Amino acid sequence: MRDRVRTDISADLRHQFRSVSIIDARGVYAYCAASYIVTPKGKQVLRQLFAESCDVRTAVDILYRDWIASGRLVANVTIPFLATPPFLNASTIPYEKLASSVGNEKELLLANAIRRLLFAGDHQIDLTEIGSMLRGADSSKEYKLGMQFYEACRSFLTSVVVP
């Protein structure tokens, strides 16, 4: 999305991407399967895995996470994400244990923000919701240097003319 930083064009044009990275989900998938592309073979595998699943109360994202981690389900993740929930979204998963802990609420908001930053479209993050969490966060020298490299690469790539 080489035009993402441009302010002189519409959001739709800023978010056009030229390629998608497809990454093996094993070891990186955590939760939030926002959309799926399922092959015919994958359909059969999922049918078998769901038939074997013993606890119907387990959230589907957790089932996927465990099946992917164990190698029983082969899955990939696209970067940028082609679909993702909004920054603030209502989940159907009961988070009674998480809701009682302020630390976990903060973790969920920050995880949602990271997920939105990896989205192909406009992130639509409301900084008023998480701005206070960002203030005072310590950053290592390596992180700051890495971000400078990232910004330099982004600047270079947005200036390169692609035929």
CNS distance restraints for C-alpha pairs under 8 A (distance, minus, plus):
assign (resid   1 and name CA) (resid  14 and name CA) 6.79 0.50 0.50
assign (resid   1 and name CA) (resid  15 and name CA) 5.84 0.50 0.50
assign (resid   1 and name CA) (resid  16 and name CA) 5.72 0.50 0.50
assign (resid   1 and name CA) (resid  17 and name CA) 4.45 0.50 0.50
assign (resid   1 and name CA) (resid  18 and name CA) 6.58 0.50 0.50
assign (resid   2 and name CA) (resid  14 and name CA) 7.69 0.50 0.50
assign (resid   2 and name CA) (resid  17 and name CA) 7.56 0.50 0.50
assign (resid   2 and name CA) (resid 154 and name CA) 7.83 0.50 0.50
assign (resid   2 and name CA) (resid 157 and name CA) 6.56 0.50 0.50
assign (resid   2 and name CA) (resid 158 and name CA) 4.84 0.50 0.50
assign (resid   3 and name CA) (resid  13 and name CA) 7.40 0.50 0.50
assign (resid   3 and name CA) (resid  14 and name CA) 4.86 0.50 0.50
assign (resid   3 and name CA) (resid  15 and name CA) 7.22 0.50 0.50
assign (resid   3 and name CA) (resid  16 and name CA) 7.88 0.50 0.50
assign (resid   3 and name CA) (resid 158 and name CA) 6.41 0.50 0.50
assign (resid   4 and name CA) (resid  14 and name CA) 4.38 0.50 0.50
assign (resid   4 and name CA) (resid  15 and name CA) 5.87 0.50 0.50
assign (resid   5 and name CA) (resid  14 and name CA) 7.25 0.50 0.50
assign (resid   6 and name CA) (resid  14 and name CA) 6.77 0.50 0.50
assign (resid   9 and name CA) (resid  13 and name CA) 6.46 0.50 0.50
assign (resid   9 and name CA) (resid  14 and name CA) 6.69 0.50 0.50
assign (resid  10 and name CA) (resid  14 and name CA) 6.33 0.50 0.50
assign (resid  11 and name CA) (resid  15 and name CA) 6.22 0.50 0.50
assign (resid  11 and name CA) (resid 122 and name CA) 7.23 0.50 0.50
assign (resid  12 and name CA) (resid  16 and name CA) 6.65 0.50 0.50
assign (resid  12 and name CA) (resid 121 and name CA) 7.93 0.50 0.50
assign (resid  15 and name CA) (resid 120 and name CA) 6.20 0.50 0.50
assign (resid  15 and name CA) (resid 121 and name CA) 5.53 0.50 0.50
assign (resid  15 and name CA) (resid 122 and name CA) 7.19 0.50 0.50
assign (resid  16 and name CA) (resid 120 and name CA) 7.81 0.50 0.50
assign (resid  17 and name CA) (resid 120 and name CA) 7.42 0.50 0.50
assign (resid  20 and name CA) (resid  78 and name CA) 6.28 0.50 0.50
assign (resid  20 and name CA) (resid  79 and name CA) 5.77 0.50 0.50
assign (resid  20 and name CA) (resid  80 and name CA) 6.38 0.50 0.50
assign (resid  21 and name CA) (resid  78 and name CA) 5.56 0.50 0.50
assign (resid  21 and name CA) (resid  79 and name CA) 5.07 0.50 0.50
assign (resid  21 and name CA) (resid  80 and name CA) 7.19 0.50 0.50
assign (resid  22 and name CA) (resid  76 and name CA) 6.16 0.50 0.50
assign (resid  22 and name CA) (resid  77 and name CA) 5.72 0.50 0.50
assign (resid  22 and name CA) (resid  78 and name CA) 4.70 0.50 0.50
assign (resid  22 and name CA) (resid  79 and name CA) 6.53 0.50 0.50
assign (resid  23 and name CA) (resid  76 and name CA) 5.30 0.50 0.50
assign (resid  23 and name CA) (resid  77 and name CA) 5.16 0.50 0.50
assign (resid  23 and name CA) (resid  78 and name CA) 6.25 0.50 0.50
assign (resid  23 and name CA) (resid  79 and name CA) 7.58 0.50 0.50
assign (resid  24 and name CA) (resid  28 and name CA) 7.78 0.50 0.50
assign (resid  24 and name CA) (resid  75 and name CA) 6.32 0.50 0.50
assign (resid  24 and name CA) (resid  76 and name CA) 4.54 0.50 0.50
assign (resid  24 and name CA) (resid  77 and name CA) 6.38 0.50 0.50
assign (resid  25 and name CA) (resid  29 and name CA) 5.11 0.50 0.50
assign (resid  25 and name CA) (resid  68 and name CA) 7.03 0.50 0.50
assign (resid  25 and name CA) (resid  74 and name CA) 7.72 0.50 0.50
assign (resid  25 and name CA) (resid  75 and name CA) 5.38 0.50 0.50
assign (resid  25 and name CA) (resid  76 and name CA) 4.60 0.50 0.50
assign (resid  25 and name CA) (resid  77 and name CA) 5.54 0.50 0.50
assign (resid  26 and name CA) (resid  68 and name CA) 5.55 0.50 0.50
assign (resid  26 and name CA) (resid  69 and name CA) 5.38 0.50 0.50
assign (resid  26 and name CA) (resid  71 and name CA) 7.37 0.50 0.50
assign (resid  26 and name CA) (resid  74 and name CA) 7.69 0.50 0.50
assign (resid  26 and name CA) (resid  75 and name CA) 7.18 0.50 0.50
assign (resid  26 and name CA) (resid  76 and name CA) 7.83 0.50 0.50
assign (resid  27 and name CA) (resid  69 and name CA) 6.24 0.50 0.50
assign (resid  29 and name CA) (resid  65 and name CA) 6.17 0.50 0.50
assign (resid  29 and name CA) (resid  68 and name CA) 7.70 0.50 0.50
assign (resid  29 and name CA) (resid  77 and name CA) 7.69 0.50 0.50
assign (resid  30 and name CA) (resid  61 and name CA) 7.97 0.50 0.50
assign (resid  30 and name CA) (resid  62 and name CA) 7.98 0.50 0.50
assign (resid  30 and name CA) (resid  65 and name CA) 5.96 0.50 0.50
assign (resid  31 and name CA) (resid  61 and name CA) 5.19 0.50 0.50
assign (resid  31 and name CA) (resid  62 and name CA) 6.63 0.50 0.50
assign (resid  31 and name CA) (resid  65 and name CA) 6.59 0.50 0.50
assign (resid  32 and name CA) (resid  61 and name CA) 5.93 0.50 0.50
assign (resid  32 and name CA) (resid  84 and name CA) 7.91 0.50 0.50
assign (resid  33 and name CA) (resid  61 and name CA) 6.19 0.50 0.50
assign (resid  34 and name CA) (resid  83 and name CA) 5.94 0.50 0.50
assign (resid  34 and name CA) (resid  84 and name CA) 5.23 0.50 0.50
assign (resid  34 and name CA) (resid  85 and name CA) 6.61 0.50 0.50
assign (resid  35 and name CA) (resid  83 and name CA) 6.20 0.50 0.50
assign (resid  35 and name CA) (resid  84 and name CA) 7.62 0.50 0.50
assign (resid  38 and name CA) (resid  42 and name CA) 5.63 0.50 0.50
assign (resid  38 and name CA) (resid  43 and name CA) 6.14 0.50 0.50
assign (resid  39 and name CA) (resid  43 and name CA) 6.14 0.50 0.50
assign (resid  40 and name CA) (resid  44 and name CA) 6.64 0.50 0.50
assign (resid  41 and name CA) (resid  45 and name CA) 6.37 0.50 0.50
assign (resid  42 and name CA) (resid  46 and name CA) 6.01 0.50 0.50
assign (resid  42 and name CA) (resid  73 and name CA) 7.82 0.50 0.50
assign (resid  42 and name CA) (resid  74 and name CA) 7.93 0.50 0.50
assign (resid  43 and name CA) (resid  47 and name CA) 6.12 0.50 0.50
assign (resid  44 and name CA) (resid  48 and name CA) 6.31 0.50 0.50
assign (resid  45 and name CA) (resid  49 and name CA) 6.15 0.50 0.50
assign (resid  45 and name CA) (resid  73 and name CA) 7.15 0.50 0.50
assign (resid  46 and name CA) (resid  50 and name CA) 5.96 0.50 0.50
assign (resid  46 and name CA) (resid  73 and name CA) 7.64 0.50 0.50
assign (resid  47 and name CA) (resid  51 and name CA) 6.16 0.50 0.50
assign (resid  48 and name CA) (resid  52 and name CA) 6.31 0.50 0.50
assign (resid  49 and name CA) (resid  53 and name CA) 6.19 0.50 0.50
assign (resid  58 and name CA) (resid  62 and name CA) 6.74 0.50 0.50
assign (resid  58 and name CA) (resid  63 and name CA) 6.82 0.50 0.50
assign (resid  59 and name CA) (resid  63 and name CA) 6.48 0.50 0.50
assign (resid  59 and name CA) (resid  93 and name CA) 6.52 0.50 0.50
assign (resid  60 and name CA) (resid  64 and name CA) 6.17 0.50 0.50
assign (resid  61 and name CA) (resid  65 and name CA) 6.08 0.50 0.50
assign (resid  62 and name CA) (resid  66 and name CA) 6.17 0.50 0.50
assign (resid  63 and name CA) (resid  67 and name CA) 6.08 0.50 0.50
assign (resid  64 and name CA) (resid  68 and name CA) 5.88 0.50 0.50
assign (resid  64 and name CA) (resid  73 and name CA) 7.58 0.50 0.50
assign (resid  65 and name CA) (resid  69 and name CA) 6.05 0.50 0.50
assign (resid  66 and name CA) (resid  70 and name CA) 6.09 0.50 0.50
assign (resid  67 and name CA) (resid  71 and name CA) 6.15 0.50 0.50
assign (resid  67 and name CA) (resid  72 and name CA) 5.11 0.50 0.50
assign (resid  67 and name CA) (resid  73 and name CA) 5.21 0.50 0.50
assign (resid  68 and name CA) (resid  72 and name CA) 6.07 0.50 0.50
assign (resid  68 and name CA) (resid  73 and name CA) 4.80 0.50 0.50
assign (resid  68 and name CA) (resid  74 and name CA) 6.08 0.50 0.50
assign (resid  68 and name CA) (resid  75 and name CA) 6.63 0.50 0.50
assign (resid  77 and name CA) (resid  81 and name CA) 7.56 0.50 0.50
assign (resid  78 and name CA) (resid  82 and name CA) 6.94 0.50 0.50
assign (resid  79 and name CA) (resid 118 and name CA) 6.78 0.50 0.50
assign (resid  79 and name CA) (resid 119 and name CA) 7.69 0.50 0.50
assign (resid  79 and name CA) (resid 120 and name CA) 7.99 0.50 0.50
assign (resid  80 and name CA) (resid 118 and name CA) 5.30 0.50 0.50
assign (resid  80 and name CA) (resid 119 and name CA) 5.29 0.50 0.50
assign (resid  80 and name CA) (resid 120 and name CA) 5.11 0.50 0.50
assign (resid  81 and name CA) (resid 118 and name CA) 5.85 0.50 0.50
assign (resid  81 and name CA) (resid 119 and name CA) 4.50 0.50 0.50
assign (resid  81 and name CA) (resid 120 and name CA) 5.70 0.50 0.50
assign (resid  82 and name CA) (resid 119 and name CA) 6.32 0.50 0.50
assign (resid  82 and name CA) (resid 120 and name CA) 5.73 0.50 0.50
assign (resid  82 and name CA) (resid 121 and name CA) 7.94 0.50 0.50
assign (resid  83 and name CA) (resid 119 and name CA) 6.84 0.50 0.50
assign (resid  83 and name CA) (resid 120 and name CA) 7.71 0.50 0.50
assign (resid  84 and name CA) (resid 115 and name CA) 7.41 0.50 0.50
assign (resid  84 and name CA) (resid 116 and name CA) 7.02 0.50 0.50
assign (resid  84 and name CA) (resid 119 and name CA) 6.62 0.50 0.50
assign (resid  85 and name CA) (resid  89 and name CA) 6.66 0.50 0.50
assign (resid  85 and name CA) (resid 116 and name CA) 7.94 0.50 0.50
assign (resid  86 and name CA) (resid 116 and name CA) 7.38 0.50 0.50
assign (resid  86 and name CA) (resid 124 and name CA) 7.55 0.50 0.50
assign (resid  87 and name CA) (resid 109 and name CA) 7.88 0.50 0.50
assign (resid  87 and name CA) (resid 112 and name CA) 5.63 0.50 0.50
assign (resid  87 and name CA) (resid 113 and name CA) 6.21 0.50 0.50
assign (resid  87 and name CA) (resid 116 and name CA) 6.38 0.50 0.50
assign (resid  87 and name CA) (resid 123 and name CA) 7.62 0.50 0.50
assign (resid  87 and name CA) (resid 124 and name CA) 6.84 0.50 0.50
assign (resid  87 and name CA) (resid 125 and name CA) 5.82 0.50 0.50
assign (resid  87 and name CA) (resid 126 and name CA) 7.78 0.50 0.50
assign (resid  88 and name CA) (resid 109 and name CA) 7.85 0.50 0.50
assign (resid  88 and name CA) (resid 112 and name CA) 7.59 0.50 0.50
assign (resid  95 and name CA) (resid  99 and name CA) 5.79 0.50 0.50
assign (resid  96 and name CA) (resid 100 and name CA) 6.61 0.50 0.50
assign (resid  97 and name CA) (resid 101 and name CA) 7.24 0.50 0.50
assign (resid  98 and name CA) (resid 104 and name CA) 5.60 0.50 0.50
assign (resid  98 and name CA) (resid 105 and name CA) 6.75 0.50 0.50
assign (resid  99 and name CA) (resid 104 and name CA) 7.18 0.50 0.50
assign (resid  99 and name CA) (resid 105 and name CA) 6.36 0.50 0.50
assign (resid 101 and name CA) (resid 105 and name CA) 6.51 0.50 0.50
assign (resid 102 and name CA) (resid 106 and name CA) 6.30 0.50 0.50
assign (resid 103 and name CA) (resid 107 and name CA) 6.22 0.50 0.50
assign (resid 104 and name CA) (resid 108 and name CA) 6.12 0.50 0.50
assign (resid 105 and name CA) (resid 109 and name CA) 6.32 0.50 0.50
assign (resid 106 and name CA) (resid 110 and name CA) 6.18 0.50 0.50
assign (resid 106 and name CA) (resid 133 and name CA) 7.68 0.50 0.50
assign (resid 107 and name CA) (resid 111 and name CA) 5.99 0.50 0.50
assign (resid 108 and name CA) (resid 112 and name CA) 6.10 0.50 0.50
assign (resid 109 and name CA) (resid 113 and name CA) 6.26 0.50 0.50
assign (resid 109 and name CA) (resid 130 and name CA) 7.21 0.50 0.50
assign (resid 110 and name CA) (resid 114 and name CA) 6.26 0.50 0.50
assign (resid 110 and name CA) (resid 130 and name CA) 7.39 0.50 0.50
assign (resid 111 and name CA) (resid 115 and name CA) 6.16 0.50 0.50
assign (resid 112 and name CA) (resid 116 and name CA) 6.17 0.50 0.50
assign (resid 113 and name CA) (resid 117 and name CA) 6.27 0.50 0.50
assign (resid 113 and name CA) (resid 125 and name CA) 6.56 0.50 0.50
assign (resid 114 and name CA) (resid 118 and name CA) 6.53 0.50 0.50
assign (resid 115 and name CA) (resid 119 and name CA) 6.59 0.50 0.50
assign (resid 116 and name CA) (resid 123 and name CA) 4.97 0.50 0.50
assign (resid 116 and name CA) (resid 124 and name CA) 7.63 0.50 0.50
assign (resid 116 and name CA) (resid 125 and name CA) 7.32 0.50 0.50
assign (resid 117 and name CA) (resid 123 and name CA) 5.62 0.50 0.50
assign (resid 119 and name CA) (resid 123 and name CA) 6.61 0.50 0.50
assign (resid 126 and name CA) (resid 130 and name CA) 7.28 0.50 0.50
assign (resid 127 and name CA) (resid 131 and name CA) 4.94 0.50 0.50
assign (resid 128 and name CA) (resid 132 and name CA) 7.60 0.50 0.50
assign (resid 130 and name CA) (resid 134 and name CA) 6.66 0.50 0.50
assign (resid 131 and name CA) (resid 135 and name CA) 6.65 0.50 0.50
assign (resid 133 and name CA) (resid 137 and name CA) 7.60 0.50 0.50
assign (resid 139 and name CA) (resid 143 and name CA) 6.15 0.50 0.50
assign (resid 139 and name CA) (resid 144 and name CA) 6.70 0.50 0.50
assign (resid 140 and name CA) (resid 144 and name CA) 6.40 0.50 0.50
assign (resid 141 and name CA) (resid 145 and name CA) 6.10 0.50 0.50
assign (resid 142 and name CA) (resid 146 and name CA) 5.94 0.50 0.50
assign (resid 143 and name CA) (resid 147 and name CA) 6.15 0.50 0.50
assign (resid 144 and name CA) (resid 148 and name CA) 6.32 0.50 0.50
assign (resid 145 and name CA) (resid 149 and name CA) 6.30 0.50 0.50
assign (resid 146 and name CA) (resid 150 and name CA) 6.14 0.50 0.50
assign (resid 147 and name CA) (resid 151 and name CA) 6.12 0.50 0.50
assign (resid 148 and name CA) (resid 152 and name CA) 6.13 0.50 0.50
assign (resid 149 and name CA) (resid 153 and name CA) 6.11 0.50 0.50
assign (resid 150 and name CA) (resid 154 and name CA) 6.05 0.50 0.50
assign (resid 151 and name CA) (resid 155 and name CA) 6.00 0.50 0.50
assign (resid 152 and name CA) (resid 156 and name CA) 6.14 0.50 0.50
assign (resid 153 and name CA) (resid 157 and name CA) 5.97 0.50 0.50
assign (resid 154 and name CA) (resid 158 and name CA) 6.07 0.50 0.50
assign (resid 155 and name CA) (resid 159 and name CA) 6.45 0.50 0.50
assign (resid 156 and name CA) (resid 160 and name CA) 6.46 0.50 0.50
